[in-house]
Amino acid sequence: MAAVVTSEEQKFCLQEVLSTVKVCLSENNDVILQNYVACWRGLVKFLNSLGAVFGFISKDAVGKIQILVNLLNGEASSRYETVQSMVRYELDNGLVDLEKRGGHPESGCRTLLRLHRALRWLELFLERLRTSEEDGKTSAMCAEAYNESLARHHPWVVRKAAGVAFCVLPGRATFLEVMNVGPPEKAVAMLGEAVPLISEVYRVTEELYAKNNMLDLP
């Protein structure tokens, strides 16, 4: 029997993301894949809490999360404890499409790269949200963050749809309320703690992919 998911379980809380991103990196600065996935589950709740506006990113992220969960629970699960071990395992066993032939579309490396790119967009957007004035335009913040990150990886039709979607975003106060951690100043303070941690996870992953020439996997 499928578990019943309550609305409370689906409700976003910034504290959840902060708690998971705090444990994303090991003492050796490896990215712990299970905790990375848990962090993304929280970020998906954030996207969904804003309605259909971010559906084009949220839906894709959910699919990618499931692929990683399957790998974490699969026969080679021990190879997927960290992003670093996953990269070594998949490269050593020819499981990554480096020749752009369309093979291995669900490899862990390719799947995580898509989430990695989206994480950069969220990092940039949340930082703008944190540092902006009360009357700051979230549509502009989101569009700028998108253009600096995800846009280059999306076809024209998706970029166009994203631009239209961003225009109807709620105000900054609504975004801070969605964080569900109390008054705006507390949400801003927690963002100040969470965003640098997200940034560090992104940096470590970016350097790993760059070192292995995998930033442009098809």
ChimeraX commands (.cxc) that place a marker at each C-alpha (Angstrom):
marker #1 position 0.00,0.00,0.00 radius 0.5
marker #1 position 1.35,3.43,-0.93 radius 0.5
marker #1 position 2.07,5.78,1.93 radius 0.5
marker #1 position -0.28,8.68,2.39 radius 0.5
marker #1 position 1.58,11.96,2.00 radius 0.5
marker #1 position 0.07,14.75,4.06 radius 0.5
marker #1 position 0.09,18.39,3.06 radius 0.5
marker #1 position 2.30,19.04,6.10 radius 0.5
marker #1 position 4.93,16.69,4.70 radius 0.5
marker #1 position 4.83,18.60,1.43 radius 0.5
marker #1 position 5.09,21.99,3.10 radius 0.5
marker #1 position 8.38,23.76,2.55 radius 0.5
marker #1 position 10.50,24.89,5.48 radius 0.5
marker #1 position 13.89,26.53,4.99 radius 0.5
marker #1 position 15.11,24.83,8.17 radius 0.5
marker #1 position 14.80,21.48,6.40 radius 0.5
marker #1 position 17.09,22.60,3.58 radius 0.5
marker #1 position 19.54,24.13,6.05 radius 0.5
marker #1 position 19.68,20.92,8.09 radius 0.5
marker #1 position 20.37,18.74,5.05 radius 0.5
marker #1 position 22.84,21.03,3.30 radius 0.5
marker #1 position 24.84,21.24,6.55 radius 0.5
marker #1 position 25.60,17.52,6.24 radius 0.5
marker #1 position 26.14,17.39,2.48 radius 0.5
marker #1 position 29.91,17.55,2.78 radius 0.5
marker #1 position 31.96,14.94,4.61 radius 0.5
marker #1 position 35.05,15.72,6.68 radius 0.5
marker #1 position 37.08,15.06,3.51 radius 0.5
marker #1 position 34.92,17.55,1.58 radius 0.5
marker #1 position 33.23,14.78,-0.41 radius 0.5
marker #1 position 29.59,15.37,-1.35 radius 0.5
marker #1 position 27.44,12.74,0.39 radius 0.5
marker #1 position 24.93,11.75,-2.28 radius 0.5
marker #1 position 22.09,10.71,0.02 radius 0.5
marker #1 position 22.21,14.06,1.82 radius 0.5
marker #1 position 22.47,15.93,-1.47 radius 0.5
marker #1 position 19.28,14.21,-2.61 radius 0.5
marker #1 position 17.59,15.04,0.71 radius 0.5
marker #1 position 18.53,18.70,0.26 radius 0.5
marker #1 position 17.03,18.68,-3.22 radius 0.5
marker #1 position 13.80,17.19,-1.91 radius 0.5
marker #1 position 13.47,20.27,0.29 radius 0.5
marker #1 position 14.27,22.60,-2.59 radius 0.5
marker #1 position 11.59,20.93,-4.71 radius 0.5
marker #1 position 9.07,21.72,-1.96 radius 0.5
marker #1 position 10.19,25.34,-2.20 radius 0.5
marker #1 position 9.60,25.39,-5.94 radius 0.5
marker #1 position 6.22,23.69,-5.58 radius 0.5
marker #1 position 5.10,26.07,-2.84 radius 0.5
marker #1 position 5.12,28.87,-5.41 radius 0.5
marker #1 position 2.65,27.13,-7.68 radius 0.5
marker #1 position 3.06,26.24,-11.33 radius 0.5
marker #1 position 5.54,29.04,-12.03 radius 0.5
marker #1 position 8.55,26.78,-11.42 radius 0.5
marker #1 position 6.90,23.60,-12.65 radius 0.5
marker #1 position 9.24,23.27,-15.64 radius 0.5
marker #1 position 12.21,23.00,-13.26 radius 0.5
marker #1 position 10.50,21.20,-10.39 radius 0.5
marker #1 position 9.17,18.36,-12.53 radius 0.5
marker #1 position 12.57,17.75,-14.09 radius 0.5
marker #1 position 14.26,17.82,-10.67 radius 0.5
marker #1 position 11.83,15.22,-9.29 radius 0.5
marker #1 position 12.67,12.88,-12.15 radius 0.5
marker #1 position 16.40,13.34,-11.61 radius 0.5
marker #1 position 16.06,12.77,-7.86 radius 0.5
marker #1 position 14.31,9.46,-8.51 radius 0.5
marker #1 position 17.10,8.27,-10.81 radius 0.5
marker #1 position 19.66,8.99,-8.07 radius 0.5
marker #1 position 17.48,7.27,-5.45 radius 0.5
marker #1 position 17.36,4.19,-7.67 radius 0.5
marker #1 position 21.15,4.20,-7.90 radius 0.5
marker #1 position 21.48,4.68,-4.14 radius 0.5
marker #1 position 19.26,1.64,-3.63 radius 0.5
marker #1 position 20.64,-0.44,-6.50 radius 0.5
marker #1 position 23.11,-3.31,-6.71 radius 0.5
marker #1 position 26.08,-0.94,-6.87 radius 0.5
marker #1 position 24.83,1.26,-4.02 radius 0.5
marker #1 position 28.21,1.23,-2.25 radius 0.5
marker #1 position 29.68,3.03,-5.28 radius 0.5
marker #1 position 27.20,5.87,-4.86 radius 0.5
marker #1 position 27.91,6.93,-1.30 radius 0.5
marker #1 position 29.51,10.19,-2.47 radius 0.5
marker #1 position 29.53,12.14,-5.69 radius 0.5
marker #1 position 33.28,11.55,-5.84 radius 0.5
marker #1 position 32.92,7.75,-5.61 radius 0.5
marker #1 position 30.10,7.84,-8.16 radius 0.5
marker #1 position 32.27,9.73,-10.65 radius 0.5
marker #1 position 35.17,7.32,-10.20 radius 0.5
marker #1 position 32.95,4.25,-10.55 radius 0.5
marker #1 position 31.02,5.43,-13.61 radius 0.5
marker #1 position 34.09,6.72,-15.43 radius 0.5
marker #1 position 36.11,3.56,-14.70 radius 0.5
marker #1 position 33.26,1.39,-16.00 radius 0.5
marker #1 position 32.38,3.39,-19.11 radius 0.5
marker #1 position 28.97,4.40,-17.77 radius 0.5
marker #1 position 29.26,8.07,-18.74 radius 0.5
marker #1 position 28.62,9.37,-22.25 radius 0.5
marker #1 position 31.70,11.48,-22.94 radius 0.5
marker #1 position 31.45,11.21,-26.74 radius 0.5
marker #1 position 27.98,12.80,-27.09 radius 0.5
marker #1 position 26.50,9.72,-28.70 radius 0.5
marker #1 position 23.36,9.75,-26.56 radius 0.5
marker #1 position 24.33,6.71,-24.51 radius 0.5
marker #1 position 23.77,6.24,-20.77 radius 0.5
marker #1 position 21.11,8.97,-20.48 radius 0.5
marker #1 position 20.43,7.98,-16.86 radius 0.5
marker #1 position 23.99,7.74,-15.59 radius 0.5
marker #1 position 24.46,9.20,-12.12 radius 0.5
marker #1 position 26.99,11.72,-13.43 radius 0.5
marker #1 position 24.69,13.10,-16.14 radius 0.5
marker #1 position 21.68,13.13,-13.82 radius 0.5
marker #1 position 23.46,14.98,-11.05 radius 0.5
marker #1 position 24.90,17.50,-13.50 radius 0.5
marker #1 position 21.35,18.63,-14.34 radius 0.5
marker #1 position 20.56,19.15,-10.64 radius 0.5
marker #1 position 23.93,20.83,-10.18 radius 0.5
marker #1 position 23.09,23.44,-12.82 radius 0.5
marker #1 position 19.70,24.10,-11.23 radius 0.5
marker #1 position 21.34,24.40,-7.82 radius 0.5
marker #1 position 23.44,27.28,-9.13 radius 0.5
marker #1 position 20.28,29.09,-10.23 radius 0.5
marker #1 position 18.66,28.63,-6.82 radius 0.5
marker #1 position 21.83,29.73,-5.06 radius 0.5
marker #1 position 21.99,32.95,-7.08 radius 0.5
marker #1 position 18.28,33.63,-6.69 radius 0.5
marker #1 position 18.18,33.01,-2.93 radius 0.5
marker #1 position 21.21,35.24,-2.41 radius 0.5
marker #1 position 19.52,38.05,-4.34 radius 0.5
marker #1 position 16.38,37.49,-2.29 radius 0.5
marker #1 position 18.39,37.72,0.91 radius 0.5
marker #1 position 20.26,40.92,0.05 radius 0.5
marker #1 position 17.54,42.83,-1.81 radius 0.5
marker #1 position 15.43,45.69,-0.50 radius 0.5
marker #1 position 11.91,45.03,0.76 radius 0.5
marker #1 position 10.42,46.29,-2.49 radius 0.5
marker #1 position 12.91,44.43,-4.67 radius 0.5
marker #1 position 11.43,42.86,-7.80 radius 0.5
marker #1 position 11.62,39.09,-7.48 radius 0.5
marker #1 position 10.91,38.75,-11.20 radius 0.5
marker #1 position 14.14,40.59,-11.99 radius 0.5
marker #1 position 16.11,38.65,-9.35 radius 0.5
marker #1 position 14.91,35.33,-10.67 radius 0.5
marker #1 position 15.46,36.24,-14.32 radius 0.5
marker #1 position 18.99,37.48,-13.64 radius 0.5
marker #1 position 19.86,34.32,-11.71 radius 0.5
marker #1 position 18.37,32.16,-14.47 radius 0.5
marker #1 position 20.25,34.00,-17.22 radius 0.5
marker #1 position 23.52,33.53,-15.32 radius 0.5
marker #1 position 23.03,29.79,-14.87 radius 0.5
marker #1 position 20.33,27.59,-16.38 radius 0.5
marker #1 position 19.43,29.63,-19.45 radius 0.5
marker #1 position 22.49,28.58,-21.44 radius 0.5
marker #1 position 21.48,24.93,-21.07 radius 0.5
marker #1 position 17.85,25.37,-22.15 radius 0.5
marker #1 position 16.43,25.65,-25.68 radius 0.5
marker #1 position 14.86,28.93,-26.78 radius 0.5
marker #1 position 11.28,27.79,-26.16 radius 0.5
marker #1 position 12.05,26.94,-22.52 radius 0.5
marker #1 position 13.89,30.22,-21.97 radius 0.5
marker #1 position 10.92,32.11,-23.39 radius 0.5
marker #1 position 8.47,30.25,-21.13 radius 0.5
marker #1 position 10.68,30.87,-18.11 radius 0.5
marker #1 position 10.78,34.60,-18.84 radius 0.5
marker #1 position 6.99,34.75,-18.95 radius 0.5
marker #1 position 6.68,32.70,-15.74 radius 0.5
marker #1 position 9.06,34.93,-13.80 radius 0.5
marker #1 position 6.94,37.98,-14.61 radius 0.5
marker #1 position 4.11,36.76,-12.39 radius 0.5
marker #1 position 6.21,35.93,-9.33 radius 0.5
marker #1 position 4.89,37.17,-5.97 radius 0.5
marker #1 position 6.68,39.88,-4.04 radius 0.5
marker #1 position 9.70,39.43,-1.78 radius 0.5
marker #1 position 7.55,39.33,1.36 radius 0.5
marker #1 position 5.66,36.31,0.01 radius 0.5
marker #1 position 8.89,34.46,-0.72 radius 0.5
marker #1 position 10.14,35.07,2.82 radius 0.5
marker #1 position 6.81,33.95,4.24 radius 0.5
marker #1 position 7.04,30.72,2.22 radius 0.5
marker #1 position 10.26,29.93,4.09 radius 0.5
marker #1 position 8.07,29.07,7.11 radius 0.5
marker #1 position 10.64,30.00,9.73 radius 0.5
marker #1 position 8.97,33.03,11.29 radius 0.5
marker #1 position 9.25,36.76,10.63 radius 0.5
marker #1 position 11.08,38.09,7.53 radius 0.5
marker #1 position 14.23,38.98,9.44 radius 0.5
marker #1 position 14.57,35.40,10.67 radius 0.5
marker #1 position 14.11,34.07,7.13 radius 0.5
marker #1 position 16.78,36.47,5.87 radius 0.5
marker #1 position 19.16,35.40,8.65 radius 0.5
marker #1 position 18.62,31.71,7.87 radius 0.5
marker #1 position 19.20,32.36,4.17 radius 0.5
marker #1 position 22.46,33.97,5.22 radius 0.5
marker #1 position 23.43,30.67,6.79 radius 0.5
marker #1 position 22.06,28.36,4.09 radius 0.5
marker #1 position 23.22,30.06,0.89 radius 0.5
marker #1 position 26.99,29.90,1.63 radius 0.5
marker #1 position 26.62,26.19,2.39 radius 0.5
marker #1 position 24.77,25.63,-0.90 radius 0.5
marker #1 position 27.49,27.64,-2.62 radius 0.5
marker #1 position 30.21,25.43,-1.13 radius 0.5
marker #1 position 28.48,22.21,-2.21 radius 0.5
marker #1 position 28.14,23.70,-5.69 radius 0.5
marker #1 position 31.82,24.72,-5.77 radius 0.5
marker #1 position 33.09,21.28,-4.75 radius 0.5
marker #1 position 30.89,19.58,-7.35 radius 0.5
marker #1 position 31.82,22.08,-10.06 radius 0.5
marker #1 position 35.53,21.53,-9.49 radius 0.5
marker #1 position 35.09,17.75,-9.56 radius 0.5
marker #1 position 33.20,17.85,-12.86 radius 0.5
marker #1 position 35.63,20.33,-14.38 radius 0.5
marker #1 position 38.59,18.13,-13.39 radius 0.5
marker #1 position 36.97,15.19,-15.19 radius 0.5
marker #1 position 35.84,17.23,-18.22 radius 0.5
marker #1 position 32.18,16.53,-17.52 radius 0.5
marker #1 position 30.60,19.99,-17.33 radius 0.5
marker #1 position 29.10,19.60,-20.81 radius 0.5
marker #1 position 27.76,16.06,-20.71 radius 0.5
marker #1 position 25.02,15.67,-23.34 radius 0.5
marker link #1:1,2 radius 0.2
marker link #1:2,3 radius 0.2
marker link #1:3,4 radius 0.2
marker link #1:4,5 radius 0.2
marker link #1:5,6 radius 0.2
marker link #1:6,7 radius 0.2
marker link #1:7,8 radius 0.2
marker link #1:8,9 radius 0.2
marker link #1:9,10 radius 0.2
marker link #1:10,11 radius 0.2
marker link #1:11,12 radius 0.2
marker link #1:12,13 radius 0.2
marker link #1:13,14 radius 0.2
marker link #1:14,15 radius 0.2
marker link #1:15,16 radius 0.2
marker link #1:16,17 radius 0.2
marker link #1:17,18 radius 0.2
marker link #1:18,19 radius 0.2
marker link #1:19,20 radius 0.2
marker link #1:20,21 radius 0.2
marker link #1:21,22 radius 0.2
marker link #1:22,23 radius 0.2
marker link #1:23,24 radius 0.2
marker link #1:24,25 radius 0.2
marker link #1:25,26 radius 0.2
marker link #1:26,27 radius 0.2
marker link #1:27,28 radius 0.2
marker link #1:28,29 radius 0.2
marker link #1:29,30 radius 0.2
marker link #1:30,31 radius 0.2
marker link #1:31,32 radius 0.2
marker link #1:32,33 radius 0.2
marker link #1:33,34 radius 0.2
marker link #1:34,35 radius 0.2
marker link #1:35,36 radius 0.2
marker link #1:36,37 radius 0.2
marker link #1:37,38 radius 0.2
marker link #1:38,39 radius 0.2
marker link #1:39,40 radius 0.2
marker link #1:40,41 radius 0.2
marker link #1:41,42 radius 0.2
marker link #1:42,43 radius 0.2
marker link #1:43,44 radius 0.2
marker link #1:44,45 radius 0.2
marker link #1:45,46 radius 0.2
marker link #1:46,47 radius 0.2
marker link #1:47,48 radius 0.2
marker link #1:48,49 radius 0.2
marker link #1:49,50 radius 0.2
marker link #1:50,51 radius 0.2
marker link #1:51,52 radius 0.2
marker link #1:52,53 radius 0.2
marker link #1:53,54 radius 0.2
marker link #1:54,55 radius 0.2
marker link #1:55,56 radius 0.2
marker link #1:56,57 radius 0.2
marker link #1:57,58 radius 0.2
marker link #1:58,59 radius 0.2
marker link #1:59,60 radius 0.2
marker link #1:60,61 radius 0.2
marker link #1:61,62 radius 0.2
marker link #1:62,63 radius 0.2
marker link #1:63,64 radius 0.2
marker link #1:64,65 radius 0.2
marker link #1:65,66 radius 0.2
marker link #1:66,67 radius 0.2
marker link #1:67,68 radius 0.2
marker link #1:68,69 radius 0.2
marker link #1:69,70 radius 0.2
marker link #1:70,71 radius 0.2
marker link #1:71,72 radius 0.2
marker link #1:72,73 radius 0.2
marker link #1:73,74 radius 0.2
marker link #1:74,75 radius 0.2
marker link #1:75,76 radius 0.2
marker link #1:76,77 radius 0.2
marker link #1:77,78 radius 0.2
marker link #1:78,79 radius 0.2
marker link #1:79,80 radius 0.2
marker link #1:80,81 radius 0.2
marker link #1:81,82 radius 0.2
marker link #1:82,83 radius 0.2
marker link #1:83,84 radius 0.2
marker link #1:84,85 radius 0.2
marker link #1:85,86 radius 0.2
marker link #1:86,87 radius 0.2
marker link #1:87,88 radius 0.2
marker link #1:88,89 radius 0.2
marker link #1:89,90 radius 0.2
marker link #1:90,91 radius 0.2
marker link #1:91,92 radius 0.2
marker link #1:92,93 radius 0.2
marker link #1:93,94 radius 0.2
marker link #1:94,95 radius 0.2
marker link #1:95,96 radius 0.2
marker link #1:96,97 radius 0.2
marker link #1:97,98 radius 0.2
marker link #1:98,99 radius 0.2
marker link #1:99,100 radius 0.2
marker link #1:100,101 radius 0.2
marker link #1:101,102 radius 0.2
marker link #1:102,103 radius 0.2
marker link #1:103,104 radius 0.2
marker link #1:104,105 radius 0.2
marker link #1:105,106 radius 0.2
marker link #1:106,107 radius 0.2
marker link #1:107,108 radius 0.2
marker link #1:108,109 radius 0.2
marker link #1:109,110 radius 0.2
marker link #1:110,111 radius 0.2
marker link #1:111,112 radius 0.2
marker link #1:112,113 radius 0.2
marker link #1:113,114 radius 0.2
marker link #1:114,115 radius 0.2
marker link #1:115,116 radius 0.2
marker link #1:116,117 radius 0.2
marker link #1:117,118 radius 0.2
marker link #1:118,119 radius 0.2
marker link #1:119,120 radius 0.2
marker link #1:120,121 radius 0.2
marker link #1:121,122 radius 0.2
marker link #1:122,123 radius 0.2
marker link #1:123,124 radius 0.2
marker link #1:124,125 radius 0.2
marker link #1:125,126 radius 0.2
marker link #1:126,127 radius 0.2
marker link #1:127,128 radius 0.2
marker link #1:128,129 radius 0.2
marker link #1:129,130 radius 0.2
marker link #1:130,131 radius 0.2
marker link #1:131,132 radius 0.2
marker link #1:132,133 radius 0.2
marker link #1:133,134 radius 0.2
marker link #1:134,135 radius 0.2
marker link #1:135,136 radius 0.2
marker link #1:136,137 radius 0.2
marker link #1:137,138 radius 0.2
marker link #1:138,139 radius 0.2
marker link #1:139,140 radius 0.2
marker link #1:140,141 radius 0.2
marker link #1:141,142 radius 0.2
marker link #1:142,143 radius 0.2
marker link #1:143,144 radius 0.2
marker link #1:144,145 radius 0.2
marker link #1:145,146 radius 0.2
marker link #1:146,147 radius 0.2
marker link #1:147,148 radius 0.2
marker link #1:148,149 radius 0.2
marker link #1:149,150 radius 0.2
marker link #1:150,151 radius 0.2
marker link #1:151,152 radius 0.2
marker link #1:152,153 radius 0.2
marker link #1:153,154 radius 0.2
marker link #1:154,155 radius 0.2
marker link #1:155,156 radius 0.2
marker link #1:156,157 radius 0.2
marker link #1:157,158 radius 0.2
marker link #1:158,159 radius 0.2
marker link #1:159,160 radius 0.2
marker link #1:160,161 radius 0.2
marker link #1:161,162 radius 0.2
marker link #1:162,163 radius 0.2
marker link #1:163,164 radius 0.2
marker link #1:164,165 radius 0.2
marker link #1:165,166 radius 0.2
marker link #1:166,167 radius 0.2
marker link #1:167,168 radius 0.2
marker link #1:168,169 radius 0.2
marker link #1:169,170 radius 0.2
marker link #1:170,171 radius 0.2
marker link #1:171,172 radius 0.2
marker link #1:172,173 radius 0.2
marker link #1:173,174 radius 0.2
marker link #1:174,175 radius 0.2
marker link #1:175,176 radius 0.2
marker link #1:176,177 radius 0.2
marker link #1:177,178 radius 0.2
marker link #1:178,179 radius 0.2
marker link #1:179,180 radius 0.2
marker link #1:180,181 radius 0.2
marker link #1:181,182 radius 0.2
marker link #1:182,183 radius 0.2
marker link #1:183,184 radius 0.2
marker link #1:184,185 radius 0.2
marker link #1:185,186 radius 0.2
marker link #1:186,187 radius 0.2
marker link #1:187,188 radius 0.2
marker link #1:188,189 radius 0.2
marker link #1:189,190 radius 0.2
marker link #1:190,191 radius 0.2
marker link #1:191,192 radius 0.2
marker link #1:192,193 radius 0.2
marker link #1:193,194 radius 0.2
marker link #1:194,195 radius 0.2
marker link #1:195,196 radius 0.2
marker link #1:196,197 radius 0.2
marker link #1:197,198 radius 0.2
marker link #1:198,199 radius 0.2
marker link #1:199,200 radius 0.2
marker link #1:200,201 radius 0.2
marker link #1:201,202 radius 0.2
marker link #1:202,203 radius 0.2
marker link #1:203,204 radius 0.2
marker link #1:204,205 radius 0.2
marker link #1:205,206 radius 0.2
marker link #1:206,207 radius 0.2
marker link #1:207,208 radius 0.2
marker link #1:208,209 radius 0.2
marker link #1:209,210 radius 0.2
marker link #1:210,211 radius 0.2
marker link #1:211,212 radius 0.2
marker link #1:212,213 radius 0.2
marker link #1:213,214 radius 0.2
marker link #1:214,215 radius 0.2
marker link #1:215,216 radius 0.2
marker link #1:216,217 radius 0.2
marker link #1:217,218 radius 0.2
view
